[in-house]
Structure formats: C-alpha cells, structure tokens
Amino acid sequence: MLQAALADGTAHRRSVFELFARRLPDGRRYGVVAGVNRLLDALERFRFDAATVEFLRERGVVDDATCDWLAGYRFSGDVSGYADGEIFFPGSPVLVVESSFAEAVLLETVFLSILNHDSAVASAASRMTWWAGGRPCIEMGSRRTHEEAAVASALAAYIAGFATTSNLEAARRFGIPSAGTAAHSFTLLHDTERDAFVSQVDALGKGTTLLVDTYDLTEAVRTAIEVTGTELGAVRLDSGDLPSLAGQVREQLDALGATKTRIIVTSDLDEYQIAALAPASVDGYGVGTSLVTGSGYPTCGFVYKLVAREDADGTMAPVAKKSPDKISIGGRKYALRRRNRQGVAEAEVIGVGETPVDDGDDRLLLRPLVEAGKIIGRTTPAESQAHHLKVRDELPRSASQLSRGEPAIPTDYTGDLTSRNPYAPRSTM
C-alpha cells in the first residue's frame, strides 16, 4: 500500500484512522482500555534502521524509493485516545490517528497488537477485581503465556485493579507492587513439611505465606501455627473445594488463635470462581491462566480503519467500508460519556464530525496523546489504576453481571448518523 501510494501521490494525503471495536465479546457488558502507554513507547521507538531497510531492499519487499522513504520515517502527526483504564463500548473511538496516509498506515499492526492484547487482559481483570469486592488480587500468570506478554499482562492487570504481580520484570519496568508465594516443590524438597515451613519463615519472617495443601491440610495448618505462633501472615490453598476448605481452615486458624492470618486461594481461578467465592472465608486471590488469556477472549476485536481523507482539492471527506457485518462509519469521531445527575453513566455518545454537547454532567473521553509527533499523554500505572476504578464506579450496577447480555450502556451517535447504531447486536430471529 505504501509503495503504491508513494508512486501515485496519494501517500501524503491528510488522513484520519480510528481504532475501535464493532462489538464486545459475548457476555461482556463493557471493555477496559489498556496498553496506551506501551503504545506511546512503541511509537517513540518506531524507526526503520539501516539493517531493516537493507532487509526490505534485498528481499524486494518494496522498491528503492520506498526504502529511502522508510529510512527517514518519523511520525509527525497527532493522536488522541481513551486513557489507560478507561471503559469502552461498541464503536468507541479508542484511538484517533491524524497524519498523512503514509505515516499512519504503517502503525496499524503495532497499535492493534498492543491494544488488542492488553485491553483483553484488562477487561478480564476488571471483572475479577469487581467481584473480588475489595479483596486483593495477585497476578500470577507468567507461566501461562509468552515471556513478553507476561510482562504486559501484569501491567494491564494492575491497571484494572490487581494489587500486585509475581512478575518481577513488570515490577522493574513499571514500578508496580510485587508479591508471590512458594511452590509445592519447596515443600517437597525438604524431608518434612515442618522443615520447609521453618526454612521459609527463617528466611522471610512470620509475615510470609505458607502453602498448606501439599500433604494433609489440617496437619499443615497446625504445623504452620506451631512454627510461627499466631503471627503467620497467610496460608495458601491451591486445590480442592476451595469454598469449603477455606471455611475449614478459617475455623482452625481462629481456634488456634491465628485470627489475623489471611487465607489466599489460587488454582485456575477466573471471574466466575471469584464470584462464587465471595461468601467464603477468603482474603485474597491469585489468578493466572484465565487472566493472561483474557478469560476466554484473548483479543478485543479492535480494528484500525481509515474514516476520513483529503480529497484532491484539499478538503477532508469521510470514507467508510460497506461490507456486510463489517460496516464502518465515515468521519472523524469525538466521544463523551453521558451521565445523569447522580454521576451514573447512561450512554456512550459519539459525535461524527462534531463534539457531542455536554449537558453538564458528562465527561469527554478523548485525550491528546501525541501532538505534531511529540508524546504528551503518558500516565503512570498508579494513575491509570485510579482512573479505572473511578470510571468503573460510574457504570450502572448491571455492568458487573457475568451472565450474557447487552453492553451496560448503549452507543448513541450525533452528527450525520443519528437514527441508528450500526454496532447494535443484530436480532437472531
């Protein structure tokens, strides 16, 4: 595309690309944006160095003129978008890229790969932390995904409310809190379970978390308190009927005087199991596989589409594809979250070619991220998490439901598309 557009002169036409999802995954009431700051870092590094250009030239991927243009590539346009931690719905213009066609078209794959992955993890993580009800969630999924995806997943989970990660590289890169527990192998290494507990407590102190289901659970809890007294930080359960076992362990700990010792549960948890554990004597959750795989939906289905471009006479014109089931809407979009006087979200309002009117209780969603090629929109992980928890509280309570249903709020359009929502679910009748 780039080579042909450079040759015919259209490569330099002013263009607007938008990144959005046509629909939410089945059963999801809302999505969560994550990966924006990683995307900005990637954009800042996005270059075609001499070795890369030579590879393209030798392979004949593109011609010499295109290789020469790529060698000097620097993004000089503007980007606005939803912040890390923001909620999105069908049609939300999560990212708006304005530049020449040539500069913007090259960014499609990197932008989609980052936001599709990170937002899928964050969307699952948000459902988990919502149902955790204030009990901390620990990200423990590094062994279930690609090593770099593990680092990105830890950040996305933190943005959506996870308290800590077991991935120390994520802690190093992003400054997010880290925590972890011992594995069964540590207990099996020692001649007795007591020896393993003594070793761990001697090394890490009585505030550590002891894994108590390697052999006999009741005996392990008794031994743990004998070793630490009543000051043991926590015990971890990793198998079995977790609700009943947690109740059993709570009763035993209390009877032994360890009333402040917490109970952490793991074992392939997802949002459904966390919801089921809500009434149980559980103080925290360690989540791995389901989290880093988006709990069944490893992508958000984001697409990156050209929605406006400069005509030959210099005016901007909306453009859109008409393919069945893959419709897009032409024109540059603006968005706000319609809220009632109580601050509860009522609709995702998208203006086509114009900013929707704020009736006084609403919130604009697009933020400047890049201006004339300069990165201006970075936020810290802590800021992103605080933003997510705040905006999630705006949603109606129905948004927390885990059963299948429609998005928590509708997507409405203003401007030249006011009569229908093209991203509304189609009737199956």
PALUMLO-638190 format. One line per field, with one value per residue (C-alpha): residue in one letter; x, y, z. Coordinates in nm, 4 decimals. Each point is the difference from the previous one (the first is absolute). Layout:
<rs>
aa <- c(a;...)
px <- c(X;...)
py <- c(Y;...)
pz <- c(Z;...)
</rs>
This chain:
<rs>
aa <- c(m;l;q;a;a;l;a;d;g;t;a;h;r;r;s;v;f;e;l;f;a;r;r;l;p;d;g;r;r;y;g;v;v;a;g;v;n;r;l;l;d;a;l;e;r;f;r;f;d;a;a;t;v;e;f;l;r;e;r;g;v;v;d;d;a;t;c;d;w;l;a;g;y;r;f;s;g;d;v;s;g;y;a;d;g;e;i;f;f;p;g;s;p;v;l;v;v;e;s;s;f;a;e;a;v;l;l;e;t;v;f;l;s;i;l;n;h;d;s;a;v;a;s;a;a;s;r;m;t;w;w;a;g;g;r;p;c;i;e;m;g;s;r;r;t;h;e;e;a;a;v;a;s;a;l;a;a;y;i;a;g;f;a;t;t;s;n;l;e;a;a;r;r;f;g;i;p;s;a;g;t;a;a;h;s;f;t;l;l;h;d;t;e;r;d;a;f;v;s;q;v;d;a;l;g;k;g;t;t;l;l;v;d;t;y;d;l;t;e;a;v;r;t;a;i;e;v;t;g;t;e;l;g;a;v;r;l;d;s;g;d;l;p;s;l;a;g;q;v;r;e;q;l;d;a;l;g;a;t;k;t;r;i;i;v;t;s;d;l;d;e;y;q;i;a;a;l;a;p;a;s;v;d;g;y;g;v;g;t;s;l;v;t;g;s;g;y;p;t;c;g;f;v;y;k;l;v;a;r;e;d;a;d;g;t;m;a;p;v;a;k;k;s;p;d;k;i;s;i;g;g;r;k;y;a;l;r;r;r;n;r;q;g;v;a;e;a;e;v;i;g;v;g;e;t;p;v;d;d;g;d;d;r;l;l;l;r;p;l;v;e;a;g;k;i;i;g;r;t;t;p;a;e;s;q;a;h;h;l;k;v;r;d;e;l;p;r;s;a;s;q;l;s;r;g;e;p;a;i;p;t;d;y;t;g;d;l;t;s;r;n;p;y;a;p;r;s;t;m)
px <- c(0.0000;0.2762;0.2008;-0.3035;-0.1188;0.3463;0.0090;-0.3456;0.0323;-0.2766;0.2393;0.0186;-0.3734;-0.1154;-0.1796;-0.1871;0.0193;-0.2042;0.0486;-0.3243;-0.1940;-0.3201;-0.1334;0.0934;0.0811;-0.2988;-0.1232;0.2105;-0.1778;0.2990;0.3657;0.3072;0.2699;0.3584;0.3274;-0.0165;0.3242;0.1718;-0.1310;0.1499;0.3342;-0.0166;-0.0865;0.2968;0.2310;-0.1683;0.2863;0.1370;0.3716;0.2632;-0.0115;-0.3782;-0.0035;0.2723;-0.2059;-0.3015;0.2158;0.1744;-0.3241;-0.1717;-0.2849;-0.0227;0.1877;0.3002;-0.2068;-0.2139;0.3090;0.1478;-0.3238;-0.0097;0.3571;-0.1127;-0.3300;-0.1079;-0.3631;-0.0875;-0.3770;-0.2494;-0.1531;-0.2857;-0.1614;-0.1543;0.2319;0.1364;-0.2700;-0.2887;-0.3151;-0.0947;-0.3106;-0.0880;0.1037;0.2055;0.2801;0.2674;0.2775;-0.0109;0.3093;0.0303;0.2933;0.0926;-0.1244;0.3581;0.0896;-0.3202;-0.0456;0.3316;-0.1183;-0.2985;0.1591;0.1991;-0.2946;-0.2451;0.2322;0.0636;-0.3540;-0.1735;0.2158;0.0229;-0.3649;-0.1124;0.1962;-0.1214;-0.3622;0.0217;0.1914;-0.2623;-0.2751;0.2179;0.0830;-0.3637;-0.1169;0.2935;-0.1768;0.3056;0.1919;0.3412;0.0748;0.3536;0.1045;0.1697;-0.0268;0.3579;0.0335;-0.3092;0.0985;0.2903;0.2728;-0.0543;-0.3785;0.0374;0.1554;-0.2686;-0.2729;0.1258;-0.0270;-0.3451;-0.1235;0.1343;-0.1759;-0.3282;0.0383;0.2359;0.2033;0.3283;0.1833;0.2338;0.1871;0.3086;0.0818;-0.3362;0.0791;0.3393;-0.1260;-0.3191;0.0473;-0.3093;-0.0068;0.1209;-0.0889;0.0094;-0.0130;0.2024;-0.0802;-0.0628;0.3508;0.1450;-0.1950;0.0832;0.3700;0.0142;-0.0091;-0.3125;-0.2613;0.1093;0.3562;-0.1303;-0.2102;0.2871;0.2342;-0.2442;-0.0820;0.3679;0.0734;-0.3048;-0.1509;-0.3309;-0.1907;0.0608;-0.2638;0.0282;-0.1392;-0.1983;-0.1562;0.3004;-0.0866;-0.2625;-0.1690;-0.1036;0.3416;0.1731;-0.2000;0.0763;0.3688;0.0068;-0.1345;0.2320;0.2925;-0.1097;-0.2318;-0.3065;0.1951;-0.0029;-0.0824;-0.2017;-0.0596;-0.0630;-0.2475;0.0639;-0.2355;-0.3252;-0.3406;0.1283;-0.3156;-0.0377;0.3736;0.0369;-0.2758;0.1652;0.3386;-0.1508;-0.1610;0.3249;0.2105;-0.2425;-0.0031;0.3808;-0.0079;0.1239;-0.2987;0.2014;0.1581;-0.1428;-0.1117;0.1161;-0.1502;0.1350;-0.0716;-0.1022;-0.2372;-0.2102;-0.2665;-0.2720;0.1881;0.0900;-0.3682;-0.0865;0.2619;-0.1445;-0.1789;0.2971;0.2678;0.2494;0.2270;0.1669;0.0248;0.2921;-0.1019;0.2001;-0.1157;-0.3450;0.1381;0.2823;-0.2213;-0.2810;-0.2197;-0.1025;0.0360;0.3700;-0.0788;-0.2446;-0.0685;0.1351;0.0364;0.1880;-0.1909;0.0380;-0.3048;0.0956;0.2546;0.0936;-0.1525;0.1951;-0.1297;0.1292;-0.3310;-0.0471;-0.2597;-0.1435;0.0610;-0.1412;-0.0202;-0.3410;0.0877;-0.2786;0.0626;0.3137;-0.1475;0.1987;-0.1186;0.1662;0.1084;0.2228;-0.1562;-0.0197;-0.1369;-0.1417;-0.1521;-0.3562;-0.0673;-0.3068;-0.0031;0.1095;0.3089;-0.1210;0.0884;-0.2979;0.1495;0.3160;-0.0650;0.2082;-0.0034;0.0739;0.1920;-0.0976;0.0416;-0.3176;-0.1662;0.0748;-0.3236;0.1952;0.0477;0.2007;0.3672;0.2112;0.1914;0.2653;0.3250;0.2949;0.2775;0.2280;0.0254;0.2083;0.1901;0.0766;-0.1218;-0.2032;-0.2540;0.1867;-0.1407;0.1449;-0.1375;-0.1313;-0.1812;-0.1472;-0.1248;-0.1561;-0.1686;-0.1400;-0.1456;-0.1574;-0.1616;-0.1110;-0.1957;-0.1948;-0.1491;-0.3452;0.0079;-0.1163;0.3491;0.1346;-0.2291;0.1800;-0.2977;-0.0439;-0.1593;0.0289;0.2695;-0.0572;-0.0866;-0.0989;0.2158;-0.1781;0.1109;-0.0361;0.0853;-0.0839;-0.0887;-0.2782;-0.2630;0.1699;0.2930;0.1784;0.1814;-0.3148;-0.0395;-0.2076;-0.3133;0.0375;-0.3718)
py <- c(0.0000;0.2422;-0.0617;0.0462;0.3121;0.1562;-0.0693;0.1441;0.3006;-0.0875;-0.1027;0.3572;0.0622;0.1046;-0.2997;-0.1029;-0.3561;-0.1282;-0.3036;-0.1439;-0.3192;-0.0739;-0.2073;-0.1330;-0.3674;-0.2178;0.0588;0.3096;0.3158;0.2325;-0.0009;0.1583;0.1851;-0.0948;0.0261;0.3704;0.0844;-0.3037;0.1147;0.3461;-0.1542;-0.2153;0.3012;0.1918;-0.2879;-0.0651;0.0280;-0.1845;-0.0331;-0.0738;-0.3780;-0.0077;0.2119;-0.2159;-0.3133;0.1516;0.1023;-0.3369;-0.1951;0.2297;0.0591;0.3595;0.2016;0.2260;0.3182;-0.1467;-0.1233;0.3493;0.1467;-0.2567;0.0789;0.3478;-0.1008;0.2084;0.0305;0.3704;-0.0142;0.0170;-0.2777;0.0265;-0.2844;-0.1518;-0.0154;-0.3187;-0.1291;0.1639;-0.1992;-0.0586;-0.1231;-0.1030;0.2773;0.1938;0.1851;-0.1362;0.1526;0.2725;0.0422;0.3087;0.0323;-0.0797;-0.3332;-0.1255;0.0774;-0.1397;-0.3164;-0.1427;0.0091;-0.2325;-0.3264;0.1307;0.2000;-0.2880;-0.2628;0.2051;0.1200;-0.3262;-0.1983;0.2386;0.1040;-0.3636;-0.0701;0.3189;-0.0722;-0.3420;0.1407;0.2671;-0.2611;-0.1924;0.2962;0.1147;-0.3360;-0.0210;0.2808;0.1689;-0.3205;0.0273;-0.1875;-0.1143;-0.0383;-0.3406;-0.0837;0.0206;-0.3751;-0.0107;0.2413;0.1342;0.1521;0.3534;-0.0376;-0.0907;0.3387;0.1848;-0.2077;0.0901;0.3698;-0.0365;-0.1911;0.2679;0.2720;-0.1900;-0.0240;-0.2886;0.0777;-0.1705;-0.2153;-0.2946;0.1138;0.1863;0.1298;0.1779;0.1403;0.1187;0.1606;0.1573;0.0398;-0.1991;-0.1915;-0.3604;-0.3015;-0.3769;-0.3273;-0.3207;-0.2984;-0.3608;-0.0868;0.1908;-0.2132;-0.3207;0.0909;-0.0297;-0.3159;0.1187;0.2687;0.1496;0.0350;0.1861;0.2360;0.0692;0.0734;0.2395;0.1839;0.0284;0.1512;0.2217;0.0594;-0.0881;0.2278;-0.2414;-0.2179;-0.3752;-0.2480;-0.2490;-0.2535;-0.2083;-0.2913;0.0102;0.3399;-0.0143;-0.1181;0.2630;0.2860;-0.1309;-0.0266;0.3480;0.1607;-0.2065;0.1356;0.3636;0.0453;0.2092;0.2546;-0.1933;0.2345;-0.2357;-0.3537;-0.0976;-0.2557;-0.1232;-0.2932;-0.1658;0.1415;0.3470;0.1471;-0.2837;-0.0385;0.3729;-0.0201;-0.2995;0.1724;0.3218;-0.1886;-0.1790;0.3178;0.1820;-0.2916;0.0115;0.3742;0.1037;0.2233;0.2458;-0.2617;0.0472;-0.2693;0.0345;-0.2280;-0.0913;-0.2893;0.1202;0.2683;0.2180;0.2640;-0.2631;-0.1875;0.3234;0.0938;-0.3422;0.0497;0.3352;-0.1448;-0.2205;0.0633;0.1228;0.3033;0.0106;-0.1648;-0.1056;-0.0088;-0.1305;-0.1784;0.1550;0.3470;-0.0001;-0.1628;0.2531;-0.2568;-0.1612;0.3097;0.0645;0.2926;0.2892;-0.0107;0.3513;0.1121;0.2951;0.1704;0.3026;0.2210;0.3267;0.1164;0.3061;0.0374;0.1164;0.3532;0.0003;-0.0498;-0.2815;-0.2612;-0.2849;-0.3520;-0.3345;-0.3629;-0.1571;-0.3702;-0.2033;-0.0528;0.2152;0.3436;0.3060;0.3568;0.2780;0.3268;0.1013;-0.0928;0.1701;-0.1660;0.0682;-0.2088;0.1159;-0.0008;0.0821;0.2413;-0.2783;-0.0601;-0.3345;-0.0695;-0.0127;-0.0100;0.0092;0.3017;0.0225;0.3101;-0.0485;0.3045;0.1960;-0.0108;-0.1182;0.2572;-0.0371;0.0492;0.0831;-0.3446;-0.1637;-0.0861;0.0374;-0.3182;0.0825;0.1380;0.1403;-0.2594;0.1237;0.3488;0.0582;-0.3207;0.0886;-0.2366;0.1974;-0.2431;-0.2451;-0.1003;-0.2135;-0.3456;0.1311;0.2845;-0.2437;-0.2327;0.2886;0.1189;-0.3443;-0.0511;0.3460;-0.0422;-0.3557;0.1401;0.2113;-0.3073;-0.1256;-0.3021;-0.2221;0.0377;-0.2474;-0.2821;-0.3085;-0.1380;0.0705;0.3300;0.3297;0.2614;0.1849;0.3203;0.0614;0.1698;0.3037;0.2161;0.3698;0.1844;-0.1590;-0.3381;0.0455;-0.2545;-0.3287;-0.1694;-0.2147;-0.1919;-0.1056;-0.3797;-0.1452;-0.1937;-0.3740;-0.0396)
pz <- c(0.0000;0.0936;-0.3172;-0.2230;0.1839;-0.0173;-0.3726;-0.0766;0.2314;0.2478;0.2804;0.1270;0.0150;0.3460;0.1521;0.3129;0.1283;0.2936;0.2216;0.1386;0.0696;-0.1868;0.2879;0.3420;0.0552;0.0800;0.3536;0.0667;0.1125;-0.0465;-0.1055;0.1566;-0.1927;0.0850;-0.1881;-0.0859;0.1770;-0.1539;-0.3372;0.0498;0.0910;-0.3138;-0.2153;0.1375;-0.0999;-0.3361;-0.2487;-0.3034;0.0692;-0.2623;0.0515;-0.0296;-0.3132;-0.1547;0.0749;-0.1766;-0.2929;-0.0380;0.0230;-0.2470;0.2441;-0.1212;-0.2608;0.0551;0.0159;0.2785;0.1860;-0.0163;0.1385;0.2831;0.0998;0.0991;0.1604;0.2982;0.1061;-0.0095;0.0438;0.2862;0.2089;0.2465;0.1872;0.3088;0.2989;0.1503;0.2344;-0.1875;-0.0768;-0.3645;-0.1813;-0.3581;-0.2365;0.2551;-0.1863;0.2327;-0.2135;-0.2676;-0.2177;-0.2223;-0.2403;-0.3561;-0.1277;-0.0276;0.3603;0.1497;-0.2045;0.1210;0.3621;-0.0405;0.1094;0.2957;0.1345;-0.0380;0.1456;0.3147;0.0658;-0.0939;0.2415;0.2931;-0.0124;-0.0087;0.3183;0.1674;-0.0940;0.1671;0.2964;0.0634;0.0299;0.2443;0.2222;-0.0050;0.1345;0.2399;0.1844;0.1443;0.0718;-0.1698;-0.3212;-0.0821;-0.3654;-0.0352;-0.3713;-0.1295;-0.0534;-0.2180;-0.2782;-0.2078;0.2154;-0.1321;0.0041;0.3678;0.0745;-0.1941;0.1670;0.3445;-0.0818;-0.1573;0.3044;0.2335;-0.1986;0.0476;0.3761;0.0800;0.3099;-0.0856;-0.2546;0.0405;-0.3136;0.1177;-0.3482;-0.0038;0.3444;-0.1246;-0.3210;0.1252;0.3745;0.0915;0.3322;0.0013;0.2127;-0.0247;0.1895;0.0192;-0.2224;0.0954;-0.1173;0.2960;0.2446;-0.1875;0.0048;0.3788;0.2084;0.1811;-0.0454;0.3313;-0.1298;-0.3066;0.2121;0.2421;-0.2913;-0.1652;0.3215;0.0950;-0.3412;-0.0448;0.3426;0.1580;-0.2376;-0.2883;-0.1674;0.0539;-0.2529;0.2088;-0.2381;-0.1082;0.2300;0.2746;0.0267;0.3659;0.1121;-0.2145;0.1542;0.3492;-0.0822;-0.1542;0.3162;0.2200;-0.2036;-0.0132;0.2937;-0.0741;-0.2084;-0.3277;-0.2867;-0.2191;-0.1181;-0.3615;-0.1318;-0.3537;-0.0525;0.0984;0.0878;0.0787;0.1640;0.2494;0.0584;0.0634;0.2594;0.1623;0.0132;0.1346;0.2863;0.0760;-0.0110;0.2282;0.2436;0.0091;0.0703;-0.3447;-0.0661;-0.2110;-0.2272;-0.3467;-0.2443;-0.3620;-0.2657;-0.3432;-0.2433;-0.3493;0.1256;-0.2284;0.0621;0.0361;0.2702;0.1736;0.0034;0.1421;0.2734;0.1070;0.3073;0.0940;0.2618;-0.2560;0.0332;-0.3406;-0.3405;-0.2161;-0.3662;-0.2945;-0.3133;-0.0385;0.0564;-0.2554;-0.2648;0.0394;0.1765;-0.3260;-0.2205;-0.0718;-0.2314;0.0085;-0.3725;-0.0497;-0.3620;-0.1502;-0.2798;-0.2240;0.0692;-0.1735;-0.2547;-0.1984;-0.3450;-0.3013;0.0621;0.3600;0.1842;0.2523;-0.0997;0.2083;-0.1313;0.1156;-0.1047;-0.0591;0.0327;0.1659;0.3735;-0.0199;-0.0498;0.1014;0.0416;-0.1925;0.1573;0.2874;0.3377;0.3380;0.3125;0.3426;0.2768;0.0638;0.3758;0.2043;0.2935;0.2327;-0.2141;-0.1373;-0.3637;-0.2364;-0.3510;-0.2079;-0.2235;-0.3167;-0.2129;-0.3689;-0.1186;0.3109;0.3758;0.1773;0.2208;0.3714;0.1940;0.3148;0.1535;-0.2779;-0.0476;-0.3151;-0.0812;-0.2590;0.1350;-0.1974;-0.0069;-0.2786;-0.1495;-0.3153;0.0738;0.3624;0.2740;0.2558;0.1441;0.2216;0.3388;0.2796;0.0818;0.3327;-0.1766;-0.2503;0.2731;0.1933;-0.3196;-0.0726;0.3454;-0.0159;-0.3428;0.0739;0.2931;-0.2515;-0.1628;0.0942;0.2290;-0.2845;-0.1485;0.2559;-0.1120;-0.1286;-0.1924;-0.3699;-0.0851;-0.1801;0.0671;0.3270;-0.1888;-0.3643;-0.2622;-0.1479;-0.2913;-0.0729;-0.3185;-0.3327;0.1566;0.2548;-0.0943;0.0811;0.1648;-0.2610;0.2759;0.1845;0.0294;-0.2806;0.0725;-0.0544;-0.0794)
</rs>
